[in-house]
Structure formats: structure tokens, C-alpha cells
Amino acid sequence: MDVYDAAAWSAICELTESSVAGRSGPVDFPDFTRGGWKRNRPLQIVSSLDRL
């Protein structure tokens, strides 16, 4: 999880409120990364299973 994930999770309440105010219509979800998510490399996470 990074700062962009945190921003996305924080936006859910306001976007839901906007959708409900608009008679439950769709609301565009902002791309906080400005397209950077397409170039994001996977994190090198070490699993406890890798050590077995």
C-alpha cells in the first residue's frame, strides 16, 4: 500500500456521497497517480514460504 492507495481509500466516502446525491448515478473515480499505476513495478515481498 502506498500514498496513492491511501488517497483512493480516502476518496470513497466523498464519491459515494456524490453518487447518492446524484440519484445513485455513476461518479468518475480520480486517477491520483496520473497514469503512473500502469508503470508501477511489483513490490519485492519476501514470503515465509520462500524460506522453506
BANUNU-451919 format. One line per 4 residues: number of its first residue (from 1); their letters; for each residue x, y, z of N, C-alpha, C, O. Coordinates in Angstrom, 2 decimals, always signed. Example, Ala and Ser with C-alpha at 12.3 -4.5 7.8 and 13.67 -1.06 7.14 Angstrom:
% BANUNU-451919
1 = as = +13.19,-5.69,+7.80,+12.30,-4.50,+7.80,+13.20,-3.30,+7.80,+14.24,-3.32,+8.46; +12.85,-2.25,+7.08,+13.67,-1.06,+7.14,+12.90,+0.03,+7.87,+13.41,+1.14,+8.04
This chain:
% BANUNU-451919
1 = mdvy = +0.86,-1.18,+0.00,+0.00,+0.00,+0.00,+0.90,+1.23,+0.00,+1.89,+1.30,+0.73; +0.55,+2.19,-0.81,+1.33,+3.41,-0.87,+0.39,+4.62,-0.71,-0.80,+4.46,-0.44; +0.94,+5.81,-0.87,+0.17,+7.02,-0.65,-1.01,+7.13,-1.63,-2.05,+7.69,-1.28; -0.85,+6.59,-2.84,-1.92,+6.64,-3.82,-3.08,+5.72,-3.43,-4.25,+6.05,-3.64
5 = daaa = -2.75,+4.56,-2.87,-3.79,+3.67,-2.36,-4.55,+4.34,-1.21,-5.77,+4.24,-1.13; -3.82,+5.02,-0.34,-4.46,+5.71,+0.78,-5.39,+6.81,+0.27,-6.48,+7.00,+0.81; -4.96,+7.53,-0.75,-5.81,+8.59,-1.32,-7.08,+7.99,-1.92,-8.17,+8.54,-1.77; -6.93,+6.86,-2.60,-8.10,+6.21,-3.21,-9.08,+5.76,-2.14,-10.29,+5.96,-2.28
9 = wsai = -8.58,+5.14,-1.08,-9.46,+4.70,+0.01,-10.14,+5.89,+0.69,-11.29,+5.80,+1.11; -9.43,+7.00,+0.80,-9.99,+8.18,+1.44,-11.08,+8.84,+0.60,-11.95,+9.51,+1.13; -11.03,+8.64,-0.70,-11.99,+9.28,-1.61,-13.33,+8.56,-1.68,-14.31,+9.12,-2.15; -13.38,+7.33,-1.21,-14.59,+6.52,-1.38,-15.81,+7.16,-0.74,-16.88,+7.17,-1.35
13 = celt = -15.69,+7.69,+0.47,-16.85,+8.29,+1.16,-17.40,+9.49,+0.38,-18.60,+9.59,+0.18; -16.52,+10.38,-0.04,-16.98,+11.56,-0.77,-17.59,+11.18,-2.12,-18.60,+11.76,-2.53; -16.99,+10.21,-2.81,-17.53,+9.77,-4.09,-18.89,+9.10,-3.92,-19.78,+9.26,-4.75; -19.04,+8.34,-2.84,-20.33,+7.71,-2.53,-21.38,+8.77,-2.26,-22.51,+8.66,-2.74
17 = essv = -21.02,+9.78,-1.50,-21.95,+10.88,-1.20,-22.38,+11.59,-2.48,-23.55,+11.92,-2.65; -21.43,+11.82,-3.38,-21.76,+12.46,-4.66,-22.69,+11.58,-5.50,-23.60,+12.09,-6.15; -22.45,+10.29,-5.48,-23.28,+9.37,-6.24,-24.71,+9.35,-5.70,-25.67,+9.39,-6.46; -24.84,+9.29,-4.39,-26.17,+9.26,-3.77,-26.91,+10.57,-4.04,-28.11,+10.57,-4.31
21 = agrs = -26.19,+11.69,-3.97,-26.81,+12.98,-4.26,-27.27,+13.06,-5.71,-28.21,+13.78,-6.04; -26.60,+12.32,-6.57,-26.97,+12.28,-7.99,-27.90,+11.13,-8.31,-27.85,+10.59,-9.41; -28.74,+10.75,-7.36,-29.71,+9.65,-7.52,-29.03,+8.33,-7.84,-29.49,+7.57,-8.69; -27.91,+8.07,-7.16,-27.13,+6.83,-7.27,-26.52,+6.62,-8.65,-26.33,+5.49,-9.10
25 = gpvd = -26.23,+7.72,-9.32,-25.61,+7.65,-10.64,-24.12,+7.40,-10.53,-23.54,+7.54,-9.45; -23.49,+7.02,-11.63,-22.05,+6.77,-11.60,-21.25,+8.06,-11.39,-21.67,+9.14,-11.80; -20.12,+7.91,-10.76,-19.23,+9.04,-10.48,-17.84,+8.63,-10.95,-17.37,+7.53,-10.65; -17.17,+9.50,-11.70,-15.81,+9.21,-12.14,-14.87,+9.13,-10.95,-14.91,+9.97,-10.06
29 = fpdf = -14.03,+8.10,-10.94,-13.06,+7.91,-9.87,-11.76,+8.57,-10.30,-11.24,+8.25,-11.37; -11.20,+9.49,-9.50,-9.99,+10.19,-9.90,-8.78,+9.26,-9.94,-8.65,+8.35,-9.12; -7.89,+9.48,-10.91,-6.64,+8.73,-11.00,-5.57,+9.56,-10.31,-4.97,+10.45,-10.92; -5.34,+9.27,-9.05,-4.38,+10.04,-8.26,-2.95,+9.85,-8.75,-2.08,+10.67,-8.44
33 = trgg = -2.68,+8.79,-9.50,-1.32,+8.52,-9.99,-1.05,+9.17,-11.33,+0.07,+9.11,-11.83; -2.07,+9.77,-11.94,-1.96,+10.37,-13.28,-1.41,+9.37,-14.29,-0.56,+9.70,-15.12; -1.90,+8.14,-14.21,-1.50,+7.09,-15.13,-0.26,+6.32,-14.70,+0.14,+5.37,-15.37; +0.34,+6.72,-13.59,+1.55,+6.06,-13.11,+1.34,+4.61,-12.69,+2.30,+3.84,-12.66
37 = wkrn = +0.13,+4.23,-12.38,-0.15,+2.86,-11.96,+0.15,+1.88,-13.09,+0.39,+0.70,-12.83; +0.14,+2.35,-14.33,+0.43,+1.46,-15.46,+1.90,+1.07,-15.51,+2.24,+0.03,-16.08; +2.78,+1.89,-14.93,+4.22,+1.63,-14.96,+4.74,+1.12,-13.62,+5.94,+0.89,-13.47; +3.86,+0.94,-12.65,+4.26,+0.52,-11.31,+4.76,-0.92,-11.32,+4.07,-1.82,-11.79
41 = rplq = +5.97,-1.13,-10.81,+6.52,-2.48,-10.73,+6.04,-3.17,-9.47,+5.79,-2.51,-8.46; +5.91,-4.50,-9.50,+5.50,-5.23,-8.29,+6.53,-5.06,-7.18,+7.73,-4.92,-7.43; +6.05,-5.07,-5.95,+6.94,-4.97,-4.80,+7.64,-6.31,-4.58,+7.06,-7.37,-4.79; +8.88,-6.24,-4.16,+9.63,-7.45,-3.85,+9.32,-7.87,-2.41,+10.01,-7.48,-1.47
45 = ivss = +8.28,-8.66,-2.27,+7.85,-9.09,-0.94,+8.37,-10.50,-0.69,+8.21,-11.39,-1.52; +8.98,-10.68,+0.45,+9.52,-12.00,+0.81,+8.46,-12.71,+1.62,+7.97,-12.20,+2.63; +8.11,-13.88,+1.18,+7.13,-14.70,+1.87,+7.85,-15.66,+2.81,+8.98,-16.08,+2.53; +7.22,-16.02,+3.91,+7.81,-17.01,+4.82,+7.92,-18.36,+4.13,+8.74,-19.19,+4.52
49 = ldrl = +7.09,-18.61,+3.10,+7.15,-19.87,+2.38,+8.41,-19.93,+1.50,+8.86,-21.03,+1.18; +8.97,-18.78,+1.12,+10.19,-18.75,+0.31,+11.38,-19.29,+1.08,+12.36,-19.73,+0.47; +11.33,-19.25,+2.37,+12.46,-19.67,+3.20,+12.47,-21.17,+3.47,+13.45,-21.69,+3.99; +11.42,-21.85,+3.13,+11.35,-23.30,+3.40,+12.17,-24.09,+2.45,+12.22,-25.32,+2.54
